[in-house]
Amino acid sequence: MDQEKKDYWMNELKPYRFRIIWTTVFFLLALLLLWIGFGKTLVLLIFAAIGYIIGKMRDEDLDIYSLIDSVRSILGI
């Protein structure tokens, strides 16, 4: 696909990008629930979240206390 066609489709789909992203995420979550069950999916999501947090700490050079503060502010605690 050349750059002109790619730019065309990116501009056409831009108003719907979050609908496309979230529909895809929840579709994949539903497939995981059907294929491996609730418990295994929950464990998989917990490990993915832990991996994301560790990666965020390494990327942004955060310590554990600033991470806890940011999570607390998101949760409103």
C-alpha positions in Angstrom: 0.0 0.0 0.0 1.5 3.3 -1.0 1.7 6.3 1.4 -1.1 8.2 -0.3 -3.6 5.3 0.2 -2.4 4.9 3.8 -3.0 8.6 4.5 -6.4 8.4 2.9 -7.5 5.5 5.1 -6.0 7.0 8.2 -8.0 10.2 7.6 -11.2 8.3 6.9 -10.9 6.2 10.0 -9.6 8.8 12.4 -13.1 9.8 13.8 -13.7 6.1 14.6 -10.3 5.2 16.1 -11.4 4.7 19.7 -14.5 2.7 18.7 -12.2 0.5 16.6 -9.6 0.1 19.4 -12.1 -0.6 22.2 -14.2 -3.0 20.1 -11.0 -4.9 19.2 -9.9 -5.0 22.9 -13.2 -6.3 24.2 -13.5 -8.8 21.3 -10.1 -10.2 22.2 -11.1 -10.3 25.9 -14.3 -12.2 25.0 -12.3 -14.7 23.0 -9.9 -15.3 25.9 -12.8 -15.8 28.3 -14.3 -18.4 25.9 -11.1 -20.2 25.1 -9.3 -20.4 28.5 -11.9 -19.5 31.0 -12.4 -16.7 33.6 -9.7 -17.6 36.1 -6.9 -18.0 33.5 -7.9 -14.9 31.7 -7.9 -12.9 35.0 -4.4 -14.2 35.8 -3.2 -13.3 32.3 -4.6 -9.8 32.6 -3.0 -9.3 36.1 0.4 -10.4 34.8 0.0 -8.1 31.7 -0.8 -5.2 34.0 2.2 -5.9 36.2 4.4 -6.1 33.1 3.0 -2.7 31.9 3.7 -1.2 35.3 7.2 -2.4 35.4 7.8 -1.2 31.8 6.4 2.2 32.7 8.6 2.4 35.7 11.7 1.6 33.6 10.7 3.9 30.7 10.0 6.9 32.9 12.6 6.2 35.5 10.0 6.1 38.3 10.4 4.8 41.8 7.8 2.7 43.5 6.5 5.6 45.7 5.7 7.9 42.7 4.1 4.9 41.0 1.9 4.3 44.1 1.0 8.0 44.2 -0.1 8.0 40.6 -2.2 4.9 41.0 -3.8 6.4 44.1 -4.6 9.6 42.2 -6.2 7.6 39.4 -8.3 5.6 41.8 -9.2 8.6 43.9 -7.9 7.2 47.1 
